[in-house]
Amino acid sequence: MLQGKRLTPDQALPKARHFCGYQERCHQEVKNKLFSFGLNRQEVENLIATLIEEDYLNEERFAIQFAGGKFRMKGWGRGRIKNELQQRQVSEYCIKKAMKEIPEPAYLETLEKLARNRWDSLNGEDKFSRLRKTQDHLLYKGYEWDLIKEVMKGLQSGQTSDE
């Protein structure tokens, strides 16, 4: 809460508009912000409804931008993106819609690039250790196990011909 000062809904609405205006937000983030202004549950729900009507708040748009941004900027896989969206209480429908926006060729290309970079960075280690650490890294990033296995086969076959 703001130094013990409680805002009225009329005072909180412009602040919420600004909060949603400079970055896409999920409903939970906005609710937490509104509660921090000292508003009660009913006031928060009313303001959320107003923000949705005015198109300041759109969960589907948030999910698509979140998924695309985390994929492009951080190289996250679908598993990690989905978990993060679920933690933000985004609906299953919006999560599925966001996953469809990640282009498959770019997804596979990013996975291969991450795998190659990690594999190459572990050059001084034995083959088993490199394999395990690269797989762990890709799993942490949120990529699917079956895709990781395919990429790892390619790395290992490429590695054996180099040695």
N, C-alpha and C positions, 0 to 999 in steps of 0.2 A: 504494500500500500504506500502511497505517496506521503511520507512523513506524517502519517496519521490523518491526513486530509482525505475525506471521502468525496468523490466526484458525483455529480448528478448524471443521469443518463444523457441529458442535453450537453453537458460538458464533455462526457466521455466519447460521444459519437464522432466529433471531428478528430479527436486523437486516434480513435479506432480506424477512421477513414485514412488518415495519414499512415498509420501502422500497416494497413493493407495496401496502400497505394504505391509504396516504393519497393515492395517485394511481395510475391505470392505467399500466402499464408494458408495453413490448414486450419480447420475450425478449432481444434484444440489449442493451438497457439493463441488465437484471438480470444477464446474463452478465458485462458489463463491471464492474458493481458487485462481483459475487462474485470476479472475478479480482483486483480491487483489494484484497480482503481477504487475498490471498496463497494462494488455493485453486488446486489443479491442475484440469486439464480434467475428469477423472473426478468429482471432488468437485462441481464446478460443475454438470455434467450431472445428477448425483444430486439436488442441491438444486433444480434447475430442475424436475425431474420431481416432486419433493415439492410444490413451490409450485403446479404445475399441478393435481395431485391434490387439494390443499386449496383450490383455486379462488382463490388469491391472484394467479395469473397466467393470463390468458386473452387470447390474441392477437386473437381475433375481437372481444371486448368492447373491447380497446384500440383497434383500428382504427375501430370505429364511433364511439367517443367522440372519438378524435383528429379524424376527418373532420368530425363534427358541430361540434366546438369550433372548429376552424380556419375552417370555413365561416361559422358564426354570429359569432364574435368578430373574425376578421381578414378576412372576405370573400373567402377563397381559393376558387378554382375547382377543378374536379375534376382538372385536369392537375397543378396544384401539389401538391394533397393526395396524389395517387397517387405522384408523385415522392418526396415526403417519406416516405411509408410504405415505398416500395421501398428508400430509403436506410436505413431502420430494419429492413430484411430481413423485412418482414411478407409472408406468403404471398399469392399472387395471389387465392386463394379469399377470404381475409379482406378484401383490398382491394376486390374486386368487391362483397362484402356491404356494406362501408362506403359505397361509392358509391351503392348502392341506397337507403340510409337518408337521403340528401339529397333532400328533396322538390323536384320539378321546378318547380312554380310559385314557390316561395321562391327557387330557384336563379336563375331568369330575372329575378325581381324585384330580387334583389341585384345581378345583372349590370347591369341598367338603372340602378339607383340609383348604383352605382359609376361607370358611364359618364357619367351626367348630372352628378354631382359633379365629376368630373375635367374634363369639357368646360366646365362653368361656371367652374371655377377658372382656366382658361386664356383667359379672356374677352378680354384685351388682345392676343392673338396672332392671326396670320393663320390663315385657315381650314385650310390644308394642315398647318401646324404643330400646330394644335389636334387635327386628325384623327390625325396620326401619334403625337403624345404620348398621346392618349387610348387609341389602339389598343395602343401599347407598354405602357401601364399595365395594361390588361386582360389582355394576354398574360402579363405578369409575374405577375399574380395567379393565372394558371392557367386562364383561360377558353378555351373552344374557339373557333377562328378563325371557323367558320361562324356561331356565335351572336354573336360580336363584330361581324361584318359586318352582320348584321341590325339590331343595336342602333345601330350607327353610321349606317345609312341613316335610321333614325328621327330621330336627333339632327341630322343634316345637313338633312333635310327640315324639321324644326322650326326649325332655325336660319335657313334661307333665307326662311321666312315671317316671321321676327321682324325681319329686316334691312330 
